[in-house]
């Protein structure tokens, strides 16, 4: 996954998993900022994809933090979403579904600015919620 300067696949794989997790969260925050900028420029489609990327990186960060596992597929992301849901609460499902809607939006181009703004709130909560978990270690 590469979004502008955000290249998490190049994060040093020799780092401790918890350090990598924190780097992924940092990248997720960067994508959230890019999403806001894309909205300001009037491009909800690009903003939507940034939101998907932020959510995916946040879930990947959780997997690294929880068990040192590198997630490499959408299937694994969906499985870890359920672990997050168990740890953080039912709202994680809504945030994840909003992010996935944004991923579809990028390819189909059907979402509105309002859709993206609502998803932004949910994905921000997801990223921040995972960040709080990481800070416990």
Buried (B, 14 or more C-beta within 10 A) or exposed (E): EEBEEBEBEEBEEEEEBBBBBBBBBBBBBBBBEBBBEBBEEEBBBBBBBBBBBBBBBBBBBBBBBBEEBEBEEEEBBEEBBEBBBEEBEEEBEBBBBBBBBBBEBBEEEEBEEEBBBBBBEBBBBBBBBBBEBBEEE
